[in-house]
Amino acid sequence: MSSLRVLYIGAQDELFNGFIPEELGLLSELEVLALGAVFNFDAKQEYYSYRSNKMRGPIPKSIANCTKLWYLDFFGNSHLTGPIPREYSQLVNLEYLSFEQNNFTGSIPSELGNLTKIKYLHLGTNALEGEFPVELASLSELEFLNVSTNFLTGSFLTVESTSWSRLEKLFIDRNNFRGAFPRAVTAMTALTIFYMFDNEFTGGLPENLGQLANLQVFDFRRNQLDGKLPDSLNNCTQLQRLEAASNNLTGTLEPLRNLLLLNSLFAANNMLTGTLDPLRNLSLLFFLDVQNNMLTGTLEPLRNLSLLESLEQQSHRHTEPAEKPLSSRIPVCRVQ
């Protein structure tokens, strides 16, 4: 067993329900240790939350002795507990590291900033707390970062810039982050997906948000952001889904005029003004929710958006002529 290079147990559900043995640290040749339910070596395969194992207790510090590891995964055991061992910073060859869907507690070890080869770092769906360690901002190979669904606090990034030029997917949603929008994000020009919803961010969106020209999904609903949508948002021409609901946004929808790939727009429960005219040419739009704003005018701009197959207002189907003035409650448009 001392020459073992790959250990993958797969999805065993209740059949794997014990503790992870300290003796794993004796496998000095180990390169892949996959104790989660899915072997997701390229970080792009879809996984399913119902697939799991049931190992429990703390994870062994001795795994830090397996310095040839490039893949280490504890995904979906649910009952793994205790802090993330700081000793894992010795695993300098790691490219993939996942603690997802467990019950790890304590803070994110700042020592993980030593993992200079890491591409995929998944800390989501645990009980981690404290601030996001600034040391991780130097991980220049990072392509995927998920810290969602924890109890993290602070302002997420306290530095003006990071080394995350390759970062494509960033998930910081469902935490207790607060303060201004993390401006260092606007320099992450490779970003395609950014989730920051269900936090306590305040202030306005940065004027240079349009630098994220590759952004496809941007979700910042249920924060306390205010001010206008920045004009530069028109430069995010790859954007397909925009979720801005339940903030304190003002101004018009004009910054969305050029987003011709946009198929879903959620902007309900804000203080937006103006008309729906900026949406006139968004021919791929199939879901629109702008309820509870201060929009005015008529529904005429939506007339030629053929993918908006139904038009509902609250619980009643809207059958009035398109010329009817809009009230403070705007209909939800959705595919049935």
Secondary structure as GFF3:
##gff-version 3
##sequence-region A 1 336
A	DSSP	beta_strand	6	8	.	.	.	ID=ss1
A	DSSP	three_ten_helix	22	26	.	.	.	ID=ss2
A	DSSP	beta_strand	32	34	.	.	.	ID=ss3
A	DSSP	beta_strand	56	57	.	.	.	ID=ss4
A	DSSP	three_ten_helix	61	65	.	.	.	ID=ss5
A	DSSP	beta_strand	71	73	.	.	.	ID=ss6
A	DSSP	beta_strand	79	83	.	.	.	ID=ss7
A	DSSP	three_ten_helix	86	90	.	.	.	ID=ss8
A	DSSP	beta_strand	96	98	.	.	.	ID=ss9
A	DSSP	beta_strand	103	105	.	.	.	ID=ss10
A	DSSP	three_ten_helix	110	114	.	.	.	ID=ss11
A	DSSP	beta_strand	120	122	.	.	.	ID=ss12
A	DSSP	beta_strand	129	131	.	.	.	ID=ss13
A	DSSP	three_ten_helix	134	138	.	.	.	ID=ss14
A	DSSP	beta_strand	144	146	.	.	.	ID=ss15
A	DSSP	beta_strand	151	153	.	.	.	ID=ss16
A	DSSP	beta_strand	169	171	.	.	.	ID=ss17
A	DSSP	beta_strand	178	180	.	.	.	ID=ss18
A	DSSP	three_ten_helix	183	187	.	.	.	ID=ss19
A	DSSP	beta_strand	193	195	.	.	.	ID=ss20
A	DSSP	beta_strand	200	204	.	.	.	ID=ss21
A	DSSP	three_ten_helix	207	211	.	.	.	ID=ss22
A	DSSP	beta_strand	217	219	.	.	.	ID=ss23
A	DSSP	beta_strand	224	228	.	.	.	ID=ss24
A	DSSP	three_ten_helix	231	235	.	.	.	ID=ss25
A	DSSP	beta_strand	241	243	.	.	.	ID=ss26
A	DSSP	beta_strand	248	250	.	.	.	ID=ss27
A	DSSP	three_ten_helix	254	256	.	.	.	ID=ss28
A	DSSP	beta_strand	264	266	.	.	.	ID=ss29
A	DSSP	three_ten_helix	277	279	.	.	.	ID=ss30
A	DSSP	beta_strand	287	289	.	.	.	ID=ss31
A	DSSP	three_ten_helix	300	302	.	.	.	ID=ss32
A	DSSP	beta_strand	310	313	.	.	.	ID=ss33
A	DSSP	beta_strand	316	317	.	.	.	ID=ss34
A	DSSP	beta_strand	332	334	.	.	.	ID=ss35
###
